Amino acid sequence: MKYPVSSSLRHKGKTLDLDATREVITLLGINGEPMGNLSWDFVIDQILAYRNPPTSRETRNEPRVALTFRIKYKTPEGQQFESRAGGIGGGGLFIESQSPLPVGTKLALEFSLPEKPSEWLPAKGLVAWVCPKADQYTFSPGMGVRFTEINPEIRNFVLDLVKSLQPVGQPV
């Protein structure tokens, strides 16, 4: 179902497209072009996060850092991709892509962190949100992937890496 934005001064003319089958909300621009989409899980998490005012604007439960590294990923249909990731945390990572996959897509992942470039670390994830073009938060288009399965040792390695790269004085 499509809902035109008519009351908001900043977003008047845009449209929210709710896809109940895929449980995705897509923002359409004034000319009907997709500007990005979010899973219902993400939207619900955002609403719940604001029920009790957070101590910071951070909406993730896990710390993260901007970090560039190589990633390989595969869809359940067998499509294989290689790309660059632009950030990682204990809960997931951001994959840079000119053609991000739809929210809800399951992925088998392998990533190689700069500390051990010859070692490929496996995980499974789900596309949680998509950024179809660079904006003030992401320097390139791509998709946020939430880990759904990751070996606890790999997750702890990622968390230790994130902690070591946090700026001094920055809460983890």
N, C-alpha and C positions, 0 to 999 in steps of 0.2 A: 504494500500500500504506500502511496506517495502522499506526503504532507508538505504543502508549500509553507515556507517561512514568510509570514506577513507582518508580524508585530515587531520583530527585532530590527532595530535601525541598522546595526552592523551587518546583518545577514539577510536582509529582506531580498526576496527574489530567488534565494536558494531553496532546495527541496530536500527533505529527509525521506529516503526510500527504505521502508522496513520490509525485509524478506523473512517471513516467519518460518519458511522451510529450512533455510540455512542459518537462521537466528543471527542475522547481520543487519546493521544499519549503515546505509551508504549516504554520504552527503553529495548532492548533485549541485553543480554550479548554476549560475543564471541561465546558461545556454544548455543545461542538461548534462554537462560533462561530469563524470565521476571525479570527485576531489579526494576521496578517501573513504575507508569503511572501518567499522569496529564490530567486534563480536558482542553479543548481548552480555556475555560474561564480563567483558571489560567495562561496558556501560554500567552494569549492575554494581561491579566493584567500585566504580567511581562514585556512584550515588551513595553507596554504603560508607565509603571513605569520608564523605562530607557530612554524615549524620553526626559524628563527633568530630569537631574541628581537629585536624592533624597538627602536630607540632611543627611540621615542615610541609612544603608543597610536594614532597616525594610521595608518589602513589604506589611505588613498588614496595614489596615486602623484603626484597633482597637488595643489598648494595650492588652497585655496578660502576664500571669505568668505561670511558671511551678508549678503545684499543683496536688497532687494525690487525687482522689475521686472516688466514685462508680458511675457507669452509667448502665442503662438498655436501650436497643434500639430494635426497631422492624422494619422490612422491610415491604413494601406494600403487599408482598406475605404472611406475617404472621410469618416469621422466627423471633424468639426472642433470644436475647443475653444479657448476663450480663458480664460486664468487669470493667476495671479500666481506668480512664481517666488520662492523664499525663500533661494536661495543659488546660487553658481556657482563653478566652478573650471575649470582647463584640461581636465579629463577629463569634465565633465558639469555637471548642474544639478539642483536640486530643484524640482518643480512642486507647488504646493499644490492639493489636490483632495479634495473630499468623497467622490468615487467614483474612486479611482485605477484605472488600467488594469492588466491582468495583467502580471506579470513576463514579459519576452520580447517584448512588443508593440513593433513598430518604429514610429517617429514621424518625421514631417517637422516641423521646428521653425523658428520665427521668433521672435526675442526682441529687445526694445528696452531697452538699458541706460540708466540715468539720465544718463550723460554725453552721450548722443546720443539723446534720447527720440523723435525723428522718424525715426530710422534703424532699420530692421528687419534683423537679422542672421540669415541662414539657416544651418541645420545639420541633420544627421540624427542620430537617437539610438535607443536601445533602453532600455526600462524594465528597470532592473537590480535594483531592490528596491522594496517597497511598505510604506508605513506607514499602515494603515487608520484610525488615530486618533492624536491628539496624544500624545506621550510625553515623556520627559525629554530626548530628543535633538532632536525636531522639535516646534515649537510648533503645528503644524497637520498634519492628515493629508495624504498626498500620495504622490509617487513620485520615486525617484532615477532620473535618466536619464543613461546613459553616452553620450557623443558617439561615434558610429560614423563620421561624416563631418563635418568642419568645415574651412573654408578656413584655411590656415596664417596668413593675415593676421588673420582674426577670432580665431583661437586666441591669437595673440600679443597682440592687443588685450585679450582677456579676462585673459591672464596678467599683462600690465602693470597692468590695473585691480586685479586681486587683490593684486599686490605693493604697489600704492599704498595699498590699504586695510588691509593687515596692521598689527596693533598694533605699536608700536615695541618692539623686542627679541624679537618673535615670529619664529621661523624660518619661511622661506617654503618 
